[in-house]
């Protein structure tokens, strides 16, 4: 499967799309995080935990997985 490339896409648009693929929910607890824009290459076969781990490498972001819920702090 081809990777999905998000180019300058706000997190509030990108993360729900990734979450939906894994049948997960997203909870934004930080309004600032909604507007963060990313260039992010997502490979669905890598799994949700790995995608979150990669997103957490961005300094301005803390994301955790709690069961089937992705929490953006």
DOBAPA-154172 format. One record per atom (N, C-alpha, C, O, CB): residue number from 1; residue in one letter; atom name; x, y, z. Coordinates in steps of 0.02 Angstrom, whole numbers. Glycine has a CB too. Example, Ala and Ser with C-alpha at 12.3 -4.5 7.8 and 13.67 -1.06 7.14 Angstrom:
+-----+---------+-------+--------+--------+--------+
: num : residuo : atomo :   east :  north :     up :
+-----+---------+-------+--------+--------+--------+
:   1 :       A :     N :    660 :   -284 :    390 :
:   1 :       A :    CA :    615 :   -225 :    390 :
:   1 :       A :     C :    660 :   -165 :    390 :
:   1 :       A :     O :    712 :   -166 :    423 :
:   1 :       A :    CB :    565 :   -224 :    452 :
:   2 :       S :     N :    642 :   -112 :    354 :
:   2 :       S :    CA :    684 :    -53 :    357 :
:   2 :       S :     C :    645 :      2 :    394 :
:   2 :       S :     O :    670 :     57 :    402 :
:   2 :       S :    CB :    704 :    -30 :    286 :
+-----+---------+-------+--------+--------+--------+
END
This chain:
+-----+---------+-------+--------+--------+--------+
: num : residuo : atomo :   east :  north :     up :
+-----+---------+-------+--------+--------+--------+
:   1 :       X :     N :     43 :    -60 :      0 :
:   1 :       X :    CA :      0 :      0 :      0 :
:   1 :       X :     C :     44 :     62 :      0 :
:   1 :       X :     O :     97 :     64 :     32 :
:   1 :       X :    CB :    -48 :      0 :     62 :
:   2 :       X :     N :     22 :    113 :    -37 :
:   2 :       X :    CA :     60 :    175 :    -42 :
:   2 :       X :     C :     55 :    214 :     24 :
:   2 :       X :     O :      3 :    214 :     56 :
:   2 :       X :    CB :     33 :    218 :   -100 :
:   3 :       X :     N :    110 :    248 :     43 :
:   3 :       X :    CA :    105 :    292 :    102 :
:   3 :       X :     C :     60 :    352 :     86 :
:   3 :       X :     O :     53 :    372 :     29 :
:   3 :       X :    CB :    175 :    316 :    124 :
:   4 :       X :     N :     30 :    379 :    138 :
:   4 :       X :    CA :    -11 :    438 :    132 :
:   4 :       X :     C :     32 :    497 :    153 :
:   4 :       X :     O :     61 :    497 :    207 :
:   4 :       X :    CB :    -77 :    433 :    175 :
:   5 :       X :     N :     35 :    548 :    110 :
:   5 :       X :    CA :     77 :    606 :    125 :
:   5 :       X :     C :     31 :    665 :    142 :
:   5 :       X :     O :     -7 :    688 :    100 :
:   5 :       X :    CB :    124 :    623 :     66 :
:   6 :       X :     N :     37 :    688 :    203 :
:   6 :       X :    CA :      1 :    748 :    225 :
:   6 :       X :     C :     51 :    805 :    218 :
:   6 :       X :     O :    103 :    805 :    250 :
:   6 :       X :    CB :    -28 :    741 :    299 :
:   7 :       X :     N :     35 :    854 :    177 :
:   7 :       X :    CA :     81 :    910 :    167 :
:   7 :       X :     C :     49 :    975 :    191 :
:   7 :       X :     O :      2 :   1000 :    162 :
:   7 :       X :    CB :    100 :    915 :     93 :
:   8 :       X :     N :     77 :   1001 :    245 :
:   8 :       X :    CA :     52 :   1063 :    275 :
:   8 :       X :     C :    -22 :   1057 :    294 :
:   8 :       X :     O :    -63 :   1101 :    280 :
:   8 :       X :    CB :     61 :   1122 :    226 :
:   9 :       X :     N :    -39 :   1002 :    326 :
:   9 :       X :    CA :   -108 :    987 :    345 :
:   9 :       X :     C :   -116 :    997 :    420 :
:   9 :       X :     O :    -73 :    975 :    458 :
:   9 :       X :    CB :   -128 :    914 :    324 :
:  10 :       X :     N :   -171 :   1030 :    442 :
:  10 :       X :    CA :   -181 :   1038 :    514 :
:  10 :       X :     C :   -194 :    971 :    548 :
:  10 :       X :     O :   -224 :    926 :    520 :
:  10 :       X :    CB :   -240 :   1086 :    527 :
:  11 :       X :     N :   -170 :    966 :    610 :
:  11 :       X :    CA :   -177 :    904 :    648 :
:  11 :       X :     C :   -251 :    884 :    655 :
:  11 :       X :     O :   -267 :    825 :    654 :
:  11 :       X :    CB :   -146 :    911 :    717 :
:  12 :       X :     N :   -295 :    934 :    661 :
:  12 :       X :    CA :   -367 :    919 :    672 :
:  12 :       X :     C :   -397 :    884 :    611 :
:  12 :       X :     O :   -450 :    852 :    616 :
:  12 :       X :    CB :   -405 :    983 :    687 :
:  13 :       X :     N :   -364 :    890 :    553 :
:  13 :       X :    CA :   -387 :    857 :    492 :
:  13 :       X :     C :   -352 :    790 :    482 :
:  13 :       X :     O :   -382 :    740 :    462 :
:  13 :       X :    CB :   -377 :    901 :    431 :
:  14 :       X :     N :   -288 :    790 :    497 :
:  14 :       X :    CA :   -246 :    732 :    484 :
:  14 :       X :     C :   -258 :    675 :    533 :
:  14 :       X :     O :   -266 :    617 :    513 :
:  14 :       X :    CB :   -173 :    753 :    486 :
:  15 :       X :     N :   -259 :    691 :    598 :
:  15 :       X :    CA :   -262 :    638 :    648 :
:  15 :       X :     C :   -327 :    598 :    646 :
:  15 :       X :     O :   -325 :    537 :    652 :
:  15 :       X :    CB :   -253 :    668 :    717 :
:  16 :       X :     N :   -386 :    631 :    638 :
:  16 :       X :    CA :   -447 :    591 :    633 :
:  16 :       X :     C :   -447 :    543 :    573 :
:  16 :       X :     O :   -475 :    489 :    577 :
:  16 :       X :    CB :   -507 :    637 :    628 :
:  17 :       X :     N :   -415 :    564 :    519 :
:  17 :       X :    CA :   -410 :    520 :    461 :
:  17 :       X :     C :   -368 :    458 :    476 :
:  17 :       X :     O :   -386 :    402 :    458 :
:  17 :       X :    CB :   -380 :    558 :    400 :
:  18 :       X :     N :   -312 :    469 :    511 :
:  18 :       X :    CA :   -270 :    412 :    531 :
:  18 :       X :     C :   -307 :    368 :    581 :
:  18 :       X :     O :   -307 :    307 :    575 :
:  18 :       X :    CB :   -203 :    438 :    562 :
:  19 :       X :     N :   -340 :    400 :    630 :
:  19 :       X :    CA :   -376 :    363 :    682 :
:  19 :       X :     C :   -432 :    319 :    652 :
:  19 :       X :     O :   -441 :    262 :    672 :
:  19 :       X :    CB :   -406 :    411 :    732 :
:  20 :       X :     N :   -468 :    347 :    603 :
:  20 :       X :    CA :   -524 :    311 :    573 :
:  20 :       X :     C :   -500 :    246 :    541 :
:  20 :       X :     O :   -535 :    195 :    543 :
:  20 :       X :    CB :   -559 :    354 :    520 :
:  21 :       X :     N :   -441 :    247 :    512 :
:  21 :       X :    CA :   -413 :    187 :    481 :
:  21 :       X :     C :   -406 :    130 :    531 :
:  21 :       X :     O :   -416 :     72 :    515 :
:  21 :       X :    CB :   -345 :    203 :    448 :
:  22 :       X :     N :   -388 :    148 :    593 :
:  22 :       X :    CA :   -378 :     98 :    646 :
:  22 :       X :     C :   -439 :     92 :    691 :
:  22 :       X :     O :   -435 :     60 :    744 :
:  22 :       X :    CB :   -316 :    115 :    688 :
:  23 :       X :     N :   -495 :    122 :    673 :
:  23 :       X :    CA :   -557 :    121 :    712 :
:  23 :       X :     C :   -545 :    148 :    783 :
:  23 :       X :     O :   -569 :    121 :    832 :
:  23 :       X :    CB :   -585 :     49 :    716 :
:  24 :       X :     N :   -507 :    203 :    786 :
:  24 :       X :    CA :   -492 :    235 :    850 :
:  24 :       X :     C :   -526 :    303 :    852 :
:  24 :       X :     O :   -546 :    330 :    800 :
:  24 :       X :    CB :   -416 :    242 :    861 :
:  25 :       X :     N :   -532 :    331 :    912 :
:  25 :       X :    CA :   -560 :    398 :    921 :
:  25 :       X :     C :   -504 :    447 :    935 :
:  25 :       X :     O :   -449 :    427 :    956 :
:  25 :       X :    CB :   -613 :    398 :    980 :
:  26 :       X :     N :   -518 :    510 :    924 :
:  26 :       X :    CA :   -469 :    563 :    940 :
:  26 :       X :     C :   -501 :    611 :    989 :
:  26 :       X :     O :   -557 :    633 :    980 :
:  26 :       X :    CB :   -445 :    600 :    876 :
:  27 :       X :     N :   -463 :    628 :   1041 :
:  27 :       X :    CA :   -485 :    678 :   1089 :
:  27 :       X :     C :   -432 :    733 :   1093 :
:  27 :       X :     O :   -375 :    721 :   1112 :
:  27 :       X :    CB :   -498 :    646 :   1160 :
:  28 :       X :     N :   -453 :    794 :   1073 :
:  28 :       X :    CA :   -407 :    851 :   1076 :
:  28 :       X :     C :   -417 :    887 :   1143 :
:  28 :       X :     O :   -471 :    914 :   1155 :
:  28 :       X :    CB :   -417 :    900 :   1016 :
:  29 :       X :     N :   -366 :    888 :   1185 :
:  29 :       X :    CA :   -370 :    923 :   1249 :
:  29 :       X :     C :   -332 :    989 :   1246 :
:  29 :       X :     O :   -329 :   1026 :   1295 :
:  29 :       X :    CB :   -343 :    880 :   1306 :
:  30 :       X :     N :   -303 :   1003 :   1188 :
:  30 :       X :    CA :   -266 :   1065 :   1179 :
:  30 :       X :     C :   -291 :   1099 :   1115 :
:  30 :       X :     O :   -286 :   1071 :   1060 :
:  30 :       X :    CB :   -189 :   1052 :   1175 :
:  31 :       X :     N :   -318 :   1159 :   1123 :
:  31 :       X :    CA :   -341 :   1196 :   1064 :
:  31 :       X :     C :   -283 :   1216 :   1019 :
:  31 :       X :     O :   -290 :   1219 :    957 :
:  31 :       X :    CB :   -380 :   1259 :   1085 :
:  32 :       X :     N :   -226 :   1229 :   1050 :
:  32 :       X :    CA :   -167 :   1249 :   1010 :
:  32 :       X :     C :   -148 :   1194 :    961 :
:  32 :       X :     O :   -128 :   1207 :    905 :
:  32 :       X :    CB :   -108 :   1265 :   1056 :
:  33 :       X :     N :   -153 :   1132 :    983 :
:  33 :       X :    CA :   -133 :   1075 :    941 :
:  33 :       X :     C :   -176 :   1069 :    878 :
:  33 :       X :     O :   -153 :   1043 :    828 :
:  33 :       X :    CB :   -136 :   1011 :    981 :
:  34 :       X :     N :   -238 :   1092 :    882 :
:  34 :       X :    CA :   -283 :   1087 :    824 :
:  34 :       X :     C :   -254 :   1120 :    762 :
:  34 :       X :     O :   -263 :   1096 :    706 :
:  34 :       X :    CB :   -351 :   1117 :    841 :
:  35 :       X :     N :   -221 :   1176 :    773 :
:  35 :       X :    CA :   -198 :   1217 :    717 :
:  35 :       X :     C :   -127 :   1200 :    693 :
:  35 :       X :     O :   -104 :   1226 :    642 :
:  35 :       X :    CB :   -200 :   1289 :    736 :
:  36 :       X :     N :    -93 :   1156 :    729 :
:  36 :       X :    CA :    -25 :   1137 :    708 :
:  36 :       X :     C :    -28 :   1105 :    640 :
:  36 :       X :     O :    -71 :   1062 :    627 :
:  36 :       X :    CB :      8 :   1090 :    760 :
:  37 :       X :     N :     18 :   1125 :    597 :
:  37 :       X :    CA :     19 :   1097 :    529 :
:  37 :       X :     C :     80 :   1053 :    521 :
:  37 :       X :     O :    134 :   1068 :    547 :
:  37 :       X :    CB :     18 :   1153 :    475 :
:  38 :       X :     N :     72 :    999 :    483 :
:  38 :       X :    CA :    126 :    951 :    477 :
:  38 :       X :     C :    138 :    930 :    405 :
:  38 :       X :     O :     94 :    930 :    363 :
:  38 :       X :    CB :    111 :    891 :    518 :
:  39 :       X :     N :    200 :    912 :    394 :
:  39 :       X :    CA :    217 :    872 :    335 :
:  39 :       X :     C :    231 :    804 :    366 :
:  39 :       X :     O :    280 :    796 :    402 :
:  39 :       X :    CB :    279 :    902 :    292 :
:  40 :       X :     N :    189 :    755 :    350 :
:  40 :       X :    CA :    194 :    690 :    384 :
:  40 :       X :     C :    180 :    635 :    333 :
:  40 :       X :     O :    132 :    638 :    295 :
:  40 :       X :    CB :    144 :    686 :    444 :
:  41 :       X :     N :    223 :    586 :    334 :
:  41 :       X :    CA :    214 :    528 :    290 :
:  41 :       X :     C :    189 :    471 :    334 :
:  41 :       X :     O :    223 :    449 :    380 :
:  41 :       X :    CB :    281 :    509 :    252 :
:  42 :       X :     N :    129 :    447 :    317 :
:  42 :       X :    CA :     98 :    394 :    357 :
:  42 :       X :     C :     94 :    331 :    316 :
:  42 :       X :     O :     67 :    330 :    260 :
:  42 :       X :    CB :     28 :    416 :    382 :
:  43 :       X :     N :    121 :    277 :    344 :
:  43 :       X :    CA :    116 :    212 :    313 :
:  43 :       X :     C :     68 :    170 :    356 :
:  43 :       X :     O :     87 :    148 :    410 :
:  43 :       X :    CB :    187 :    177 :    306 :
:  44 :       X :     N :      7 :    159 :    332 :
:  44 :       X :    CA :    -44 :    124 :    372 :
:  44 :       X :     C :    -20 :     57 :    400 :
:  44 :       X :     O :    -39 :     37 :    455 :
:  44 :       X :    CB :   -106 :    114 :    331 :
:  45 :       X :     N :     21 :     21 :    361 :
:  45 :       X :    CA :     43 :    -45 :    384 :
:  45 :       X :     C :     90 :    -42 :    444 :
:  45 :       X :     O :    101 :    -93 :    477 :
:  45 :       X :    CB :     77 :    -82 :    327 :
:  46 :       X :     N :    117 :     17 :    460 :
:  46 :       X :    CA :    162 :     23 :    518 :
:  46 :       X :     C :    125 :     20 :    584 :
:  46 :       X :     O :    155 :      7 :    636 :
:  46 :       X :    CB :    201 :     88 :    514 :
:  47 :       X :     N :     59 :     31 :    583 :
:  47 :       X :    CA :     20 :     27 :    644 :
:  47 :       X :     C :     11 :     94 :    678 :
:  47 :       X :     O :     49 :    141 :    666 :
:  47 :       X :    CB :     52 :    -22 :    692 :
:  48 :       X :     N :    -39 :     98 :    720 :
:  48 :       X :    CA :    -58 :    160 :    753 :
:  48 :       X :     C :     -6 :    182 :    804 :
:  48 :       X :     O :     11 :    241 :    808 :
:  48 :       X :    CB :   -125 :    152 :    787 :
:  49 :       X :     N :     20 :    135 :    843 :
:  49 :       X :    CA :     70 :    154 :    894 :
:  49 :       X :     C :    131 :    187 :    863 :
:  49 :       X :     O :    158 :    235 :    890 :
:  49 :       X :    CB :     91 :     92 :    934 :
:  50 :       X :     N :    152 :    160 :    806 :
:  50 :       X :    CA :    210 :    188 :    773 :
:  50 :       X :     C :    196 :    258 :    745 :
:  50 :       X :     O :    238 :    302 :    749 :
:  50 :       X :    CB :    233 :    141 :    716 :
:  51 :       X :     N :    136 :    267 :    717 :
:  51 :       X :    CA :    117 :    334 :    692 :
:  51 :       X :     C :    117 :    385 :    748 :
:  51 :       X :     O :    141 :    441 :    739 :
:  51 :       X :    CB :     47 :    331 :    658 :
:  52 :       X :     N :     92 :    366 :    806 :
:  52 :       X :    CA :     90 :    411 :    864 :
:  52 :       X :     C :    161 :    425 :    888 :
:  52 :       X :     O :    178 :    482 :    905 :
:  52 :       X :    CB :     48 :    381 :    921 :
:  53 :       X :     N :    202 :    374 :    889 :
:  53 :       X :    CA :    272 :    382 :    909 :
:  53 :       X :     C :    307 :    433 :    863 :
:  53 :       X :     O :    344 :    476 :    886 :
:  53 :       X :    CB :    310 :    314 :    907 :
:  54 :       X :     N :    295 :    427 :    797 :
:  54 :       X :    CA :    325 :    474 :    749 :
:  54 :       X :     C :    299 :    545 :    760 :
:  54 :       X :     O :    337 :    593 :    757 :
:  54 :       X :    CB :    310 :    452 :    677 :
:  55 :       X :     N :    234 :    553 :    773 :
:  55 :       X :    CA :    206 :    619 :    784 :
:  55 :       X :     C :    233 :    650 :    848 :
:  55 :       X :     O :    241 :    711 :    852 :
:  55 :       X :    CB :    129 :    615 :    787 :
:  56 :       X :     N :    247 :    609 :    898 :
:  56 :       X :    CA :    273 :    635 :    961 :
:  56 :       X :     C :    344 :    661 :    955 :
:  56 :       X :     O :    369 :    694 :   1001 :
:  56 :       X :    CB :    271 :    580 :   1014 :
:  57 :       X :     N :    377 :    648 :    900 :
:  57 :       X :    CA :    444 :    675 :    889 :
:  57 :       X :     C :    442 :    750 :    875 :
:  57 :       X :     O :    493 :    784 :    880 :
:  57 :       X :    CB :    478 :    639 :    831 :
:  58 :       X :     N :    383 :    776 :    856 :
:  58 :       X :    CA :    376 :    848 :    848 :
:  58 :       X :     C :    372 :    879 :    917 :
:  58 :       X :     O :    332 :    858 :    959 :
:  58 :       X :    CB :    311 :    867 :    805 :
:  59 :       X :     N :    414 :    929 :    929 :
:  59 :       X :    CA :    422 :    956 :    997 :
:  59 :       X :     C :    358 :    985 :   1026 :
:  59 :       X :     O :    347 :    981 :   1086 :
:  59 :       X :    CB :    473 :   1009 :    996 :
:  60 :       X :     N :    315 :   1014 :    983 :
:  60 :       X :    CA :    257 :   1050 :   1009 :
:  60 :       X :     C :    198 :   1005 :   1024 :
:  60 :       X :     O :    142 :   1029 :   1033 :
:  60 :       X :    CB :    237 :   1102 :    959 :
:  61 :       X :     N :    209 :    940 :   1026 :
:  61 :       X :    CA :    153 :    894 :   1028 :
:  61 :       X :     C :    163 :    838 :   1079 :
:  61 :       X :     O :    217 :    810 :   1085 :
:  61 :       X :    CB :    143 :    865 :    960 :
:  62 :       X :     N :    109 :    821 :   1114 :
:  62 :       X :    CA :    109 :    761 :   1156 :
:  62 :       X :     C :     45 :    723 :   1140 :
:  62 :       X :     O :    -11 :    748 :   1149 :
:  62 :       X :    CB :    113 :    778 :   1233 :
:  63 :       X :     N :     53 :    662 :   1115 :
:  63 :       X :    CA :     -4 :    620 :   1097 :
:  63 :       X :     C :      5 :    554 :   1133 :
:  63 :       X :     O :     60 :    526 :   1135 :
:  63 :       X :    CB :    -10 :    610 :   1020 :
:  64 :       X :     N :    -49 :    529 :   1162 :
:  64 :       X :    CA :    -43 :    462 :   1192 :
:  64 :       X :     C :   -103 :    420 :   1171 :
:  64 :       X :     O :   -156 :    445 :   1152 :
:  64 :       X :    CB :    -39 :    466 :   1269 :
:  65 :       X :     N :    -93 :    356 :   1175 :
:  65 :       X :    CA :   -144 :    308 :   1157 :
:  65 :       X :     C :   -170 :    277 :   1221 :
:  65 :       X :     O :   -131 :    248 :   1259 :
:  65 :       X :    CB :   -117 :    254 :   1107 :
:  66 :       X :     N :   -235 :    283 :   1233 :
:  66 :       X :    CA :   -266 :    253 :   1292 :
:  66 :       X :     C :   -320 :    206 :   1268 :
:  66 :       X :     O :   -376 :    227 :   1252 :
:  66 :       X :    CB :   -294 :    308 :   1340 :
:  67 :       X :     N :   -303 :    143 :   1264 :
:  67 :       X :    CA :   -350 :     94 :   1236 :
:  67 :       X :     C :   -359 :    108 :   1162 :
:  67 :       X :     O :   -313 :    103 :   1123 :
:  67 :       X :    CB :   -418 :     95 :   1273 :
:  68 :       X :     N :   -421 :    127 :   1144 :
:  68 :       X :    CA :   -437 :    141 :   1075 :
:  68 :       X :     C :   -446 :    216 :   1063 :
:  68 :       X :     O :   -477 :    237 :   1014 :
:  68 :       X :    CB :   -500 :    103 :   1054 :
:  69 :       X :     N :   -420 :    256 :   1109 :
:  69 :       X :    CA :   -428 :    329 :   1105 :
:  69 :       X :     C :   -360 :    362 :   1099 :
:  69 :       X :     O :   -314 :    347 :   1137 :
:  69 :       X :    CB :   -467 :    356 :   1166 :
:  70 :       X :     N :   -354 :    408 :   1051 :
:  70 :       X :    CA :   -294 :    447 :   1042 :
:  70 :       X :     C :   -306 :    513 :   1077 :
:  70 :       X :     O :   -353 :    550 :   1060 :
:  70 :       X :    CB :   -276 :    456 :    965 :
:  71 :       X :     N :   -263 :    529 :   1125 :
:  71 :       X :    CA :   -272 :    590 :   1164 :
:  71 :       X :     C :   -216 :    639 :   1147 :
:  71 :       X :     O :   -157 :    623 :   1154 :
:  71 :       X :    CB :   -273 :    575 :   1240 :
:  72 :       X :     N :   -235 :    699 :   1125 :
:  72 :       X :    CA :   -187 :    751 :   1108 :
:  72 :       X :     C :   -187 :    801 :   1165 :
:  72 :       X :     O :   -238 :    832 :   1180 :
:  72 :       X :    CB :   -205 :    785 :   1040 :
:  73 :       X :     N :   -128 :    809 :   1197 :
:  73 :       X :    CA :   -124 :    853 :   1256 :
:  73 :       X :     C :    -89 :    917 :   1241 :
:  73 :       X :     O :    -81 :    960 :   1284 :
:  73 :       X :    CB :    -88 :    817 :   1314 :
+-----+---------+-------+--------+--------+--------+
END
